[in-house]
């Protein structure tokens, strides 16, 4: 379901590779690692985007976030203070909104502080419409670049960040698909109510 592009094209389809080339041109420096992951979600882009674009409410789908406070208006350059749930090697993260494109469905953030080892971390998320089993679905691509911490290898660093992103993408998928099922069943419920009351 999710794939990495650490070596070669990592098994991406030509469509996925095209989106990565177009929107995810992360250029890692010598002491950095970068990767991209994809997730296919059985929910339409507007629904998935309504969760992703909420820079002020990452806890809506990110399981490791316990609290988020945004200073100022929700705009490019806005900062959020994120509290991380216990169990991870961090408690806080300060993140800046770099890109929020409602037309192209692209969100980019950069971590600028916090008590963790993800230095110079930046990520890009892009959402693309696709059809899954005859219904509107969403292809999500998330890429990142980050410094390799002292004492760790590039592989270790990439593996750790990819594990976090996979967890977030799975949760985004679960929440989105849950909403999509509700959206599909509600009209049916209303139709039944109308038929019964009529």
Residue pairs with C-beta under 8 A, 6 or more apart in sequence:
1 39
1 40
2 37
2 38
2 39
2 166
2 169
3 10
3 11
3 12
3 16
3 37
3 38
4 10
4 35
4 36
4 37
4 158
4 162
5 12
5 20
5 35
5 36
6 35
6 155
6 158
9 17
10 36
12 20
12 36
12 38
15 130
15 139
16 38
16 139
16 141
19 126
19 128
19 139
19 141
20 36
20 141
20 143
23 104
23 106
23 124
23 126
23 141
24 36
24 124
24 126
24 141
24 143
26 34
26 36
26 122
26 124
26 143
26 144
26 145
27 34
27 145
28 34
28 145
31 147
31 148
32 120
32 145
32 146
32 147
32 148
33 145
33 146
33 148
33 154
33 155
33 157
33 158
33 161
34 143
34 144
34 145
34 146
34 158
35 143
35 144
35 158
35 161
35 162
36 141
36 142
36 143
36 144
37 141
37 142
37 143
37 162
37 165
37 166
37 169
38 139
38 140
38 141
38 142
39 139
39 140
39 142
39 169
39 170
39 172
39 173
40 130
40 132
40 137
40 138
40 139
40 140
41 48
41 137
41 138
41 139
41 140
41 172
41 173
41 176
41 177
42 132
42 133
42 135
42 137
42 173
42 176
42 177
42 180
43 136
43 137
43 138
43 173
43 176
43 177
43 179
43 180
44 129
44 136
44 137
44 138
44 180
45 105
45 127
45 128
45 129
45 136
45 138
47 138
47 176
47 179
47 180
47 183
48 127
48 138
48 140
48 172
48 176
49 102
49 105
49 127
51 60
51 61
51 172
51 175
51 176
52 61
52 105
52 107
52 125
52 127
52 140
52 172
53 100
53 102
53 107
54 60
55 70
55 74
55 78
55 80
55 97
55 100
55 107
55 109
56 68
56 70
56 74
56 80
57 68
58 65
58 68
58 80
58 82
59 65
59 66
59 67
59 68
60 175
61 168
61 171
61 172
61 175
61 176
62 168
62 171
63 85
63 167
63 168
63 171
64 84
64 85
64 88
64 164
64 167
64 168
65 82
65 83
65 84
65 85
66 83
66 84
66 85
67 82
67 83
68 80
68 81
68 82
68 83
69 80
69 81
70 78
70 79
70 80
70 81
71 78
71 79
71 80
71 81
72 78
72 79
74 97
74 100
75 97
75 100
76 97
76 98
76 99
76 100
77 96
77 97
78 96
78 97
79 94
79 95
79 96
79 97
79 112
80 94
80 95
80 97
81 92
81 93
81 94
82 92
82 93
82 94
82 95
82 114
83 91
83 92
84 90
84 91
84 92
84 93
84 116
88 116
89 116
89 117
90 114
90 115
90 116
90 117
90 118
91 115
92 114
92 115
92 116
93 111
93 113
93 114
93 116
93 118
94 111
94 112
94 113
94 114
95 109
95 110
95 111
95 112
96 109
96 110
96 111
96 112
97 107
97 108
97 109
98 108
98 109
98 110
98 122
99 106
99 107
99 108
99 124
100 106
100 107
101 107
104 126
105 126
105 127
105 128
106 124
106 125
106 126
106 127
107 124
107 125
108 122
108 123
108 124
108 125
109 122
109 123
110 121
110 122
111 118
111 119
111 120
111 121
111 122
117 149
117 152
118 146
118 147
118 161
119 146
119 147
119 149
120 145
120 146
120 147
121 144
121 145
121 146
121 147
121 161
122 144
122 145
122 146
123 142
123 143
123 144
123 165
124 142
124 143
124 144
125 140
125 141
125 142
126 140
126 141
127 138
127 139
127 140
128 138
128 139
128 140
128 141
129 136
129 137
129 138
129 139
130 137
130 138
130 139
131 137
138 176
140 169
140 172
142 165
142 168
142 169
144 161
144 165
146 157
146 161
148 154
148 157
149 157
